[in-house]
Amino acid sequence: MSTTLNTPAIQQRNLALDVFRGMTVCFMIIVNTPGNDQTTFSPLHHAAWNGFTPTDLVFPSFLFAVGNAISFVMKKWVNQTRGQVVFKIVKRTVIIFLLGYLMYWFPFFRLEAAHNFKAFPIGNTRIMGVLQRIALCYGTASLMIYFFKVRTSVIICILLLFLYWILLYQFGDTSQPLSMTGNAGYKLDVWLMGENHMYHGEGVAFDPEGWLSTLPAISNAVAGFVVGQWIQKKGNTYEGVSKLLLSGFALMVGGYFWDLLLPINKKLWTSSYVVYTIGIDCVIIATLIFIIQLQNNVRWTRFFQVFGKNTLPIYLLSELLVTVLFTIPAGSNSNLFRWIYQNIFSYAGGYLGSLLFAIAYMLLCWSVGYWLDKKRIYIKV
């Protein structure tokens, strides 16, 4: 991990992509930290299983943004040896994966009901997760793009989407191949990691960021790379924006019709979900380019740029800080997170108070990013 000041690499950022990254992180923090999960507006919840909500767009958009970034970074690979490039890709993949693993293990102890601290054994830590999937998709997409032509990488991704479709039905339960504990990805995760190393937020051991479902997610990153390249070539033209917009609509329609055969499902990261979310991201990017770069309407972008310039550290801060708030005891048998919500935000009502808490927390994280930006500090992994 390194800290850089105002270098040419920072100065040459694409404003629309910075805003896209910033909007993604901003929304991610809001949906991840409601004041009360039981009284949260439905669009800020993930779909219970099959289906789609605005919240289901956040994670694939993060991967899409990772692919965008690769399209800018690869220019530096030209003057480096193959060994140097591969080492940097693998190193960054490992670091991001470990950051995600340590983030879930943090703070390495748990608080019992009697407010006694108890060590949290490594045998119960979650192995996969958001950053871990980002790491694997970044590493795989980068190596594919580096060793193969872009066209070949796209073909591989298309084949992966169809392969994943086949695997789900071939190795899932005969009666319910797409159920939470009957799908092929669940079976592979239990076999590879065991239930103690899986996510338990669904009430059972099921990891929405499992190993098998990471395969189709690679396509979101590769698609982001392809769009990033297109933006650098023709992004500032009406023709370029129009074709990007039309491509996005075509992919959305394709994902919608694929849903009839393979349901759109974020937690399984189905192939139809991949195509649908890539389409939406293309439309969003095209719209941002039109507003920001073609219409030169940039006054509102500063807020999201703050998130976009230090995406990973701000996301890590948001996750680690909320863990600290849940760990600190406050009130009777409660924690500081709940205490703040109950004593300040709950007076606005259940749903509105929960949303206001999430927005306030997001603004707190934004203020740290704003300070970093003011000091021209950009933390890279």
C-alpha positions in Angstrom: 0.0 0.0 0.0 1.4 3.4 -0.9 0.5 7.1 -0.5 1.0 9.5 -3.3 0.7 13.2 -3.7 -0.4 15.2 -6.8 1.3 13.1 -9.5 0.6 13.2 -13.2 -1.2 9.8 -12.8 -3.6 11.5 -10.5 -4.0 14.6 -12.6 -4.9 12.5 -15.7 -8.0 10.9 -14.1 -11.2 10.7 -16.1 -13.8 12.9 -14.4 -16.8 10.8 -15.4 -15.2 7.6 -14.2 -14.2 9.2 -10.9 -17.8 10.4 -10.4 -19.0 6.9 -11.3 -16.7 5.3 -8.7 -17.7 7.9 -6.2 -21.4 7.4 -6.6 -20.9 3.6 -6.2 -19.0 4.0 -2.9 -21.4 6.6 -1.7 -24.4 4.4 -2.3 -22.6 1.3 -1.0 -22.0 3.0 2.4 -25.6 4.1 2.6 -27.0 0.6 2.0 -24.5 -1.1 4.2 -25.1 1.1 7.3 -28.8 1.7 7.9 -29.7 2.9 11.4 -32.2 0.0 11.7 -32.2 -2.8 9.2 -35.8 -3.7 10.1 -37.1 -0.3 9.0 -35.2 0.4 5.8 -36.9 1.5 2.6 -37.2 -1.5 0.2 -35.0 -0.1 -2.6 -32.1 0.0 0.0 -32.4 -3.8 0.6 -31.0 -6.5 -1.6 -33.6 -8.7 -3.4 -34.5 -11.5 -1.0 -33.5 -14.1 -3.6 -34.5 -13.8 -7.3 -35.2 -10.3 -8.6 -33.5 -7.0 -8.6 -33.4 -3.7 -6.6 -31.2 -0.6 -6.9 -29.0 -2.0 -4.1 -28.2 -5.0 -6.2 -26.4 -2.8 -8.7 -23.8 -1.5 -6.2 -21.3 -4.4 -6.1 -21.2 -5.2 -9.8 -20.7 -1.4 -10.4 -17.7 -1.6 -8.1 -16.2 -4.4 -10.2 -17.1 -2.5 -13.4 -15.2 0.5 -12.0 -12.2 -1.8 -11.2 -12.2 -2.8 -14.9 -12.3 0.9 -15.9 -9.2 1.5 -13.8 -7.3 -1.4 -15.4 -7.8 0.3 -18.8 -5.8 3.3 -17.6 -3.2 1.4 -15.7 -2.3 -0.9 -18.5 -0.6 1.9 -20.4 2.2 1.6 -17.8 2.7 -2.0 -18.6 4.1 -1.3 -22.0 7.5 -0.3 -20.6 7.7 -3.1 -18.1 8.8 -6.7 -18.3 6.4 -9.5 -18.2 7.7 -10.5 -14.8 7.2 -7.0 -13.4 3.7 -6.8 -14.6 2.6 -10.2 -13.3 4.3 -9.5 -10.0 2.4 -6.2 -9.6 -0.9 -7.8 -10.5 -0.4 -10.8 -8.1 0.9 -8.6 -5.3 -2.1 -6.2 -5.6 -4.5 -9.2 -5.7 -3.0 -10.7 -2.6 -3.0 -7.4 -0.7 -6.6 -6.6 -1.5 -7.7 -10.2 -0.6 -5.8 -10.0 2.8 -7.3 -6.6 3.5 -10.8 -8.1 3.0 -10.0 -11.2 5.1 -8.6 -9.0 8.0 -11.5 -6.6 7.7 -13.9 -9.5 8.5 -11.7 -10.7 11.3 -11.3 -7.2 12.8 -11.1 -6.4 15.7 -9.9 -10.0 16.4 -12.1 -10.4 19.5 -15.8 -10.4 20.3 -17.7 -8.8 23.1 -19.9 -11.2 25.1 -23.3 -10.4 26.5 -21.6 -9.7 29.9 -19.3 -7.2 28.2 -16.3 -9.5 28.5 -13.8 -9.6 25.7 -13.3 -13.0 24.1 -10.7 -13.8 21.4 -12.2 -14.5 18.0 -10.6 -17.7 16.7 -9.2 -17.8 13.2 -11.1 -21.1 12.8 -14.4 -19.1 12.6 -13.3 -16.2 10.3 -15.0 -15.7 7.0 -12.6 -16.4 4.1 -14.5 -14.9 1.1 -16.2 -11.5 1.0 -16.6 -8.2 -1.0 -12.9 -7.2 -1.1 -11.8 -10.8 -1.7 -14.1 -11.1 -4.7 -12.8 -7.7 -6.0 -9.3 -9.0 -5.6 -9.9 -12.2 -7.5 -11.8 -10.5 -10.3 -9.1 -7.8 -10.6 -6.3 -10.3 -10.7 -8.0 -12.7 -13.2 -9.2 -9.9 -15.4 -5.8 -8.2 -15.4 -4.0 -11.4 -16.3 -6.5 -12.2 -19.0 -6.2 -8.8 -20.6 -2.4 -8.8 -20.3 -1.8 -12.2 -21.9 -4.7 -12.3 -24.4 -6.2 -9.8 -26.8 -9.3 -7.9 -25.6 -11.5 -9.8 -28.0 -10.2 -13.2 -26.7 -10.8 -12.0 -23.1 -14.4 -11.1 -24.0 -15.0 -14.4 -25.6 -13.6 -16.2 -22.5 -16.0 -14.2 -20.3 -19.0 -15.1 -22.5 -18.0 -18.8 -22.3 -17.7 -18.5 -18.5 -21.2 -17.1 -18.3 -22.6 -20.1 -20.2 -20.3 -22.5 -18.3 -21.6 -21.1 -14.9 -25.2 -21.6 -16.1 -24.5 -25.2 -16.9 -22.7 -25.9 -13.6 -25.6 -24.5 -11.6 -28.0 -26.9 -13.1 -25.6 -29.8 -13.5 -24.3 -29.9 -9.9 -27.1 -28.3 -8.0 -29.9 -30.3 -6.4 -32.0 -32.0 -8.9 -35.3 -30.5 -7.5 -34.0 -27.1 -6.5 -30.6 -26.3 -8.3 -31.0 -22.5 -7.6 -31.9 -22.7 -3.9 -29.7 -21.2 -1.2 -28.4 -24.5 0.2 -29.0 -26.6 -3.0 -27.0 -24.7 -5.5 -23.6 -25.9 -6.8 -21.7 -22.9 -5.4 -22.9 -23.6 -1.8 -21.8 -27.2 -2.1 -18.3 -26.2 -3.4 -17.9 -23.6 -0.6 -18.9 -26.1 2.1 -16.4 -28.6 0.6 -13.6 -26.1 0.3 -14.0 -24.0 3.4 -16.4 -25.6 5.8 -19.4 -23.8 7.3 -17.4 -22.0 9.9 -15.6 -19.9 7.3 -18.7 -18.9 5.4 -21.2 -16.0 5.8 -24.0 -16.6 8.2 -26.1 -13.4 7.7 -28.8 -15.3 5.8 -29.5 -17.5 8.9 -27.6 -20.4 7.4 -24.0 -20.9 6.2 -24.2 -19.4 2.7 -21.7 -17.2 1.1 -23.0 -14.7 -1.5 -19.4 -14.1 -2.5 -18.4 -17.7 -2.8 -15.8 -19.3 -5.0 -17.9 -20.6 -7.9 -20.1 -17.4 -8.2 -16.9 -15.4 -8.6 -16.4 -16.9 -12.1 -19.2 -14.9 -13.7 -18.3 -11.8 -11.7 -15.0 -11.6 -13.7 -17.1 -10.6 -16.6 -18.2 -7.4 -14.8 -14.6 -6.3 -14.5 -13.7 -7.2 -18.1 -16.7 -5.3 -19.3 -15.5 -2.3 -17.3 -12.2 -2.5 -19.0 -13.7 -2.7 -22.5 -15.9 0.4 -21.7 -12.8 2.2 -20.2 -10.9 1.7 -23.4 -13.9 2.8 -25.5 -14.2 6.0 -23.4 -10.5 6.8 -23.9 -10.9 6.5 -27.6 -14.3 7.9 -28.3 -15.8 8.9 -25.0 -15.8 12.6 -25.6 -17.9 12.4 -28.8 -21.6 12.1 -29.3 -21.1 9.0 -31.4 -19.1 7.3 -28.7 -21.7 8.1 -26.0 -24.6 7.1 -28.3 -23.1 3.7 -29.1 -22.3 3.1 -25.4 -25.9 4.0 -24.5 -27.3 1.7 -27.2 -25.0 -1.1 -26.1 -26.2 -0.7 -22.5 -29.9 -0.9 -23.5 -29.2 -4.0 -25.6 -27.4 -5.7 -22.7 -30.3 -4.8 -20.4 -32.8 -6.3 -22.8 -30.6 -9.4 -23.1 -30.3 -9.8 -19.4 -34.1 -9.4 -19.0 -34.9 -12.1 -21.5 -32.2 -14.4 -20.1 -34.0 -14.0 -16.7 -36.8 -16.1 -18.2 -34.5 -19.1 -18.3 -32.0 -18.2 -15.6 -33.4 -15.8 -12.9 -31.6 -12.6 -12.2 -30.1 -13.3 -8.7 -27.4 -11.2 -7.0 -26.6 -13.7 -4.3 -25.9 -16.4 -6.9 -24.5 -13.8 -9.3 -26.3 -15.5 -12.2 -25.2 -14.9 -15.7 -28.4 -13.0 -16.5 -27.6 -10.7 -13.5 -24.1 -10.1 -15.0 -25.4 -9.1 -18.4 -28.2 -6.9 -16.9 -26.0 -5.0 -14.5 -23.3 -4.4 -17.2 -26.0 -2.9 -19.3 -27.2 -0.6 -16.6 -23.6 0.5 -15.8 -23.0 1.3 -19.5 -26.1 3.5 -19.5 -25.0 5.3 -16.3 -21.5 5.9 -17.6 -22.8 7.2 -20.9 -25.2 9.5 -19.1 -22.4 10.8 -16.9 -20.1 11.4 -19.9 -22.9 13.3 -21.7 -23.6 15.5 -18.6 -20.0 16.1 -17.4 -17.8 16.0 -20.5 -20.1 17.0 -23.4 -22.4 19.4 -21.5 -19.5 20.6 -19.2 -21.8 20.5 -16.2 -19.3 19.8 -13.5 -20.2 21.9 -10.5 -22.0 19.1 -8.7 -19.2 16.5 -9.3 -16.9 17.6 -6.5 -18.8 15.7 -3.9 -18.5 12.3 -5.7 -14.9 13.0 -6.8 -13.9 12.9 -3.1 -15.1 9.2 -2.9 -13.7 8.4 -6.4 -10.1 9.4 -5.7 -9.7 7.3 -2.5 -12.3 4.6 -3.2 -10.7 1.6 -1.4 -9.5 3.4 1.8 -12.9 5.1 2.3 -14.7 1.8 1.8 -12.4 0.1 4.3 -12.9 3.0 6.8 -16.7 2.6 6.5 -16.5 -1.1 7.3 -14.0 -0.9 10.1 -15.6 2.1 11.8 -19.0 0.5 11.9 -17.4 -2.6 13.4 -15.9 -0.4 16.1 -19.2 1.2 16.8 -20.9 -2.2 17.2 -18.1 -3.3 19.6 -18.2 -0.4 22.0 -20.8 -1.0 24.7 -23.3 1.8 25.4 -26.5 1.9 27.4 -28.0 -1.3 28.8 -27.0 -4.3 26.8 -26.5 -2.2 23.7 -23.7 -0.8 21.6 -22.6 2.7 20.5 -24.1 2.1 17.0 -27.6 1.3 18.3 -27.3 4.0 21.0 -26.6 6.8 18.5 -29.5 5.7 16.3 -32.0 5.3 19.2 -31.1 8.6 20.9 -30.7 10.8 17.9 -32.1 9.5 14.6 -35.0 7.3 15.7 -37.0 10.5 16.6 -37.4 11.1 12.9 -39.3 7.9 12.6 -38.3 4.3 11.8 -37.7 4.5 8.1 -36.7 8.1 7.8 -34.5 7.9 10.9 -32.8 4.8 9.5 -32.1 6.6 6.2 -30.8 9.8 7.9 -28.4 7.7 10.0 -27.0 6.0 6.9 -26.6 9.4 5.2 -24.9 10.9 8.2 -22.5 8.0 8.4 -21.8 8.3 4.7 -21.1 12.0 5.2 -18.7 11.2 8.1 -16.7 8.9 5.8 -16.9 11.5 3.0 -15.3 14.1 5.4 -12.3 11.9 5.9 -12.0 11.6 2.1 -12.4 15.3 1.7 -9.5 15.9 4.1 -7.3 13.4 2.2 -8.2 15.2 -1.0 -7.5 18.6 0.4 -4.0 17.3 1.5 -3.6 15.7 -2.0 -3.2 12.3 -0.3 -4.2 9.4 -2.5 -3.8 6.0 -1.0 -3.2 3.2 -3.5 -2.9 -0.5 -3.0 
